[in-house]
Amino acid sequence: MEQHLLQLLEAINKNSNINQKKMAELCGISIGKVNYLIHDLTHGDLIYSEKKGRNISYYLKQKGIEFLQSGIEAYHHKKVNIHQEPLTEIKQAVILAAGSRKEFNKPAGLMEIDGTTLLQRNLDILQENGINHIVLVTGYNPEAFKDHPEFSHIQFVHNSKYKWTGSMASLAAAQPFITSDFLLVEDDILIEERAIREILQHPQRDTVLISNESGSGDEAFVEIQNGYLHKISKDVHQFNRIDGEMIGISKISYDVYSKMVSEYQQNNKNPLIHYEYMLLDISRHFNIGYLKMHNLIWGEIDTRKHYETVIEKTYPMLKRKEAEFREIFIKSHLMDALDLAYEDIEDIQPFGGMTNKNFKVVIKGKEYVLRIPGNGTESMINRREEKFNAALVSKLGIDTELLYFNEETGVKIAELIPNAETLNSKMAKRQDIMELTTANFRKLHNSGLKMANYFDVFEKMDEYERLMIEAGGQPYHPFKEVKDQVMLLKRIYQGMDIKLTPCHIDPVPENMVKSGEDKLYLIDWEYSGMNDPMWDLAGHSMESNFTPEEEELFLTLYLQQDEVPLEIQQRVLMNKIFQDFLWSTWTVIKEAKGDDFGTYGIDRFNRCRENLKHDLIREMAYEYKK
């Protein structure tokens, strides 16, 4: 990011009349990113702008000139590190919460911030960035966490010697649960969410986050040499120059962490040493990078006075800035996608969504839906296939028209459904709604369209079992017995004459939107593919909690006949079993990685077991074995 700031300042310094499109070309970044950085430079008092007719001119302030000068000098002395390891995706975080906080009578992370806790806010930010495996090291008053059931998915580790040891002892205590590169966060830190995002994206695997000096009186000053960490100290007299202040958030590679722990356990004679000084020791032999973020709003809650400052001053400033940058972030996607001017985007409102972020946006008086995929979805969903399939069903008229779909990022813009009313399981039980739902399914299944991919549930079962083993997940008991029964059903099922058709695959009521009295849309085609059409009917029946009588009505409406043939009943029931077995295994994988789904997984596994005892299944198995 600092390199792009310098490039922009240099471009502006050479030509004040340069437009944002030309800036983007010179810096090799998007127009949206340029807009974001211009906003940051303006707020940081490095540049100012003047509007002349339809054009905008940009000028460097004195602070900007000094920043550009120092940046050019620093880059002049940098050397290439040919041994730098590639960036890896961070899925783990360690939160240090062992320090004594007697003024609060509880760990600092449990202090209230805007109706939640500081810890929960930081956990939400971590999860937004794809980090679900959290290790939290306790010390002072660990019982306080028991009053917060929302933290049940966290792996707690206790440093029983916290009174006589420094933070390195707490970090070392987490070793049994660290398996890869991780983000280290001190529990008393309140910080802008963009700081987490940018340190995760920073190319150096070992990176300390630093900012301008805060003047708090308890700063850990940092000196950088040749682009890497050189010195950390709270004693200002030890420095030739001060490059910033260490914040308390670092990205640490597994290799460097292992060396830190080894050095601490084998050679260290000072139990009070803090992790940052152990990291500094390692930096004598290994390059430890840094990310300096200018104009960053952050604070620590170490004392009652700190807490009052955070509540009264820091957090209100942070909240306003996050709202501004969130708007810029969203508008950047729209500007890049539809070649819009910033002023063309009139309104943005959150629009629900769990896996993805959805927004209702107003562009030149018209309403649209913008979808920005959630972190981690790129590993689960093939966006090229989704784009192809979504375009097919859009032309079919059972989803809205697509304006834009980026198959690399998954960003999608579509027309907003007028008078939209998202279904729920209660609404889905109504006969008038069933008639609309089954009409859509018939239109899809009988369309003759060929989707880009096949959804093979048995291949998915094998894949998920492998991933479950790799993640160290413990399958529900008796997994082997249930799997054997499912595999017997597989052989029976594959002996049936089943015509594969385009299917939605994820037919929960929430993926159906009613518009007016007689129109229903099927949305979100992330998992779509060619499959047995009974998959959609079975899935919708389960997700809507249909009774046997409601399911019979639903199937007769779909088939447009009074009776449901035996083979249809069998296929629907078999697809229920396959889905429950598959998604219960998926839940084990997710929970092994730190997610918490309550009883969702075991409930589906138990329903699978119950359906395997159904008379229809017993009869089919008996006939097959004969």
Residue, then its C-alpha position, 0 to 999 in steps of 0.5 A: m500500500e505504501q508503494h502505491l501511495l508514493q506512486l500516486l504522490e509522484a504522479i500528482n507531483k509531476n502533473s497536478n491535472i492528471n485524472q484518476k484513470k491515468m493514475a490507475e494506469l501509471c500505478g497498475i491498480s484499479i480506479g476504485k483503489v485510486n479513489y480509495l487512496i486519494h481519500d486516504l491522502t486527503h484525510g491524511d493532509l498530504i494532498y488537496s484538490e480543486k475542482k475546475g469545471r468538470n476536471i479536478s486538480y490535485y496538489l501536494k501539501q508540505k506533509g505530502i512533499e516530505f512523505l514523498q521525499s522520505g519514501i524515495e530515499a527509503y526505497h533507494h536503499k532497499k535490497v531485494n530479498i531473493h529468499q522471501e517465501p510466498l504469501t500463504e492464506i491465514k486461517q488461524a489467529v492467536i489472541l493474547a488475553a492473559g494480562s492482569r486488568k484489576e481495574f476492570n476485574k476482567p480481561a480487557g477484551l471483555m470490556e463493552i464497545d458499542g453494545t458488544t465486547l472488544l473481543q467479539r468485535n475483533l472476532d467478527i473482523l477476523q471471521e470476515n477475513g476468513i479466520n475461523h480457527i481462534v486460539l485465546v490464551t487466558g491468565y487473569n480471571p479466565e472464569a470471566f469468559k464462561d459468562h459468554p457462551e458466544f465464545s464456545h467455538i474458541q480454543f482456550v489455553h491457560n497460562s497459569k504462570y501469567k503473574w510471573t511471566g511475559s507475553m512470550a510465555s503465553l504465546a508459547a502456551a498456544q504451540p500445541f494448537i498452531t499448525s500454520d502461519f497465524l495472526l497474533v492479536e493482543d486482546d486490548i487493541l481496538i483498531e480499524e478493520r482495514a488494518i486486519r485486511e491489509i496485514l493479511q494481504h501484505p506480501q511478507r509472511d512475517t510482518v509487524l503492524i506499525s503506525n505513527e507515534s500515538g503519544s500515549g506514553d507507553e509506546a513500543f518504538v520501532e526502527i526499520q533498516n533496509g525494509y525490515l525490522h531492526k529495533i524495538s524498544k520503549d526507551v526513546h534514547q536507544f534510537n537513531r531514528i523512530d520509524g513508528e510504533m508497534i501496535g500489537i498485531s503481527k503476522i507470524s509464519y509457522d517457521v519463525y514461530s517455531k524458532m521463537v518458541s524453541e529459543y524461549q524454551q531452550n536458551n531464554k533465562n528471563p521468563l518475563i520477556h515479551y514476544e516482540y523482543m523474542l521476535l526481535d532476537i529472531s530478526r537478527h538472523f531472519n528478515i521480519g517485515y513491517l507494514k506501516m499504516h498512516n492515519l490509522i485510528w486505533g487505541e488500547i484498553d490497558t487502564r480505566k483512563h485508556y478505556e474512557t478515551v476509547i469510548e469517548k474519542t477513539y471509537p466514534m472517530l473509528k466508526r465514522k471512518e470505517a463507514e466512509f471507507r466501507e462506502i468507498f469500497i462498495k462504490s469502487h466495485l460499482m465504478d470498476a464494474l459499470d464504468l460509473a462516476y462516483e456521483d452516479i451512485e446515489d445510495i447504498q444499503p446492506f441487503g442481508g446475506m450470510t456467506n456473501k455481502n449483499f447491498k441494495v444500490v441506487i444508480k441514477g435512480k434505478e435500484y440494483v443488488l450488488r453481491i460481494p462474495g464472502n472470504g473463503t468462498e473462492s475455495m468452495i465455489n466455481r465462479r465461472e460455472e456459476k456465471f454460466n448457469a446464472a446467465l442461463v436461468s436469467k434468460l429463462g425468466i426465473d431469476t433477474e437479469l444480470l448486469y455484471f458478473n466477474e468470474e474472477t472475484g465473484v462480484k455480481i450486479a443484478e436488477l433488484i426484484p420489485n416488491a421483494e419478499t423473501l420466503n421462509s419455511k412458514m410461507a413455503k407451506r402455503q399452497d399458493i406459494m407451493e404452486l409458484t415454487t413448483a412452477n419454477f422447478r418444473k420450468l427449470h427441470n424441463s427446460g432442456l438447458k445444459m449447465a456448465n457442470y454436474f453435481d455428483v453427490f457421491e464424489k462430494m461425499d468422498e471429497y468431504e470425507r477426505l477433507m474431514i480427515e485432513a482437518g482432524g474432524q471427529p465424525y458423528h457416531p456411528f459414521k462407518e455403519v451409516k456410510d455403509q448403508v448409504m453406499l448400499l443405497k448408492r448402488i440401488y440409486q445408480g441402477m435407476d433410470i434417472k435423467l439429469t436436468p439443470c438443478h438449483i442444488d440449494p433450494v432453501p426458502e431464503n433463496m426464493v423471492k416473491s414479487g407481487e402476487d404471482k411471481l417468484y424468483l429463484i436466486d443464488w446459483e452458486y451450487s447449481g449444476m446438472n443433477d436428479p431433479m428430485w434433489d431440489l424437491a427433497g431439499h426444499s421439502m426438508e428446508s421448509n420442514f414439510t409434514p408428510e401431508e405437505e410434502e405429498l401436496f407439494l409433489t402432486l403440484y409439481l407432477q401435476q397429477d393426483e398420485v405420487p408414483l412409488e419411484i418418485q417417493q423412493r428417489v425423494l427419500m434417497n436424496k434426503i438421505f444423501q443430502d443429510f449425510l453429505w451436509s453433516t460431514w461438511t459440518v464436521i469439517k467446518e467445526a474442525k476449523g473453528d466454526d460453530f453450528g450448534t446441533y445442525g450437523i448432528d441433527r442432520f446425521n440423526r435424521c439421515r439415520e432415521n430415514l435409513k430405517h424408513d419402510l421404503i428404504r428397507e423394502m428397496a434394500y431387501e429387494y436388492k439383496k435378493 
